[in-house]
Amino acid sequence: MDCSIVALVFDGALSGIILAMHRYMRHQWDTPACWFNGYYMKLNFAVQLIMPLSHSFSKAAILLLLLQIFTVDKKMRIAIYIGLVITVVAYWPNLILVPIFSVPYAGETWDDMVTSPRVFKMTPVGTEQGTLAVLLDLYIFILPMPILASLNTTITKRLHLIGIFGIALAGVIASIIGLVFRVFLLHTDDKTWSTARLYPCIIVEVYVALIVACVPAFARFIRLHVLESASFKWMSSRLVYYSRGNQDSGQTNTSPPFSMPYGRSDGSRGPDPWWKPPFGKVYRKPGSSQERLSGFQGRVYYEVNDLARLNPAPTENYIYASSGIQAQDSNESGSGIAITRTYGFAK
């Protein structure tokens, strides 16, 4: 997790510097020559220095996640350590080469670096680095697949796990496209436009790697701190309540009401408040009788003779019914809460 945080910092810094270079992202013949000055060379130096750090920490975060998941497998641990070594070899030489080729020496200025031949020596380095990046992305993508495919679990869960790590395929594609643009830089004079096409590939590559590394932790965070929170449960209950209310109202609009269409469940006029669900508009099925109620598929309401045990606060309880429906199944003589009358209502 700490590696992911460091990767996020460097990814954000890289994104900010690339955005600062937006005016140079055009064809070279459309770019004024006066724009290529010391400021441009400083931005170029910052990109070359931060880019390998962003790449290495983002991909190391995935490898450390795999190490945490598959730590009991010795062969898997060795493969992950090999991936970490490849990551360092692929990206960290820039930390030595960039200060050598992209920083002015004693007696030079940043403006002098615009025409310095040393700067162009970093272009082949970038192409070699891009080749290693593609191989590393393929290695990370393939590494967990055999174990995930052989897990003793349901096919659905296996597909979910493969899908999570399969997001890395987008990073592999971005890395391959970025390598193509790096090769173009070796053979074109329109370097500003080729660089402008390369930068989106770099951004996609590093952020896809960061997303893959953070998905399990993010899912755990959502499950523990969002889904179990009181506010989320409250909103969920409200949504369920209102959705059921809409369904009930849609069902009952097909038949004519027989009593108090706009009455509250407490006997007063007007709609019920949100915290006190109403009985709704209930309707009598024509020709209801005790015989038909025995196999009735509608709603059945019970009138009890003692609600004080359930609700000690003084309340008034009403059940609205047509006089044509007779009460049945009285059990006043039984133990517990006695049911004095039963009513059947059509849905």
Secondary structure, 3 states (H helix, E strand, C coil): CHHHHHHHHHHHHHHHHHHHCHHHCCCHHHCCHHHCCHHHHHHHHHHHHHHHHHHHHHHHHHHHHHHHHCCCCHHHHHHHHHHHHHHHHHHCCHHHHHHHHCCCCCCCCCHHHHCCCCHHHHHHHHHHHHHHHHHHHHHHHHCCHHHHHCCCCCHHHHHHHHHHHHCHHHHHHHHHHHHHHHHHHHCCCCHHHHHHHHHHHHHHHHHHHHHHHHHHHHHHHHHHHHCCCHHHHHHHHHHHHHHHHHHHHHHHCCCCCCCCCCECCCCCECCCCCCCCCCCCCECCCCCCHHHHCCCCCEEEEEECCCCCCCCCCCCCCCCCCCCCCCCCCCCCCCCCCEEEEEEEEC
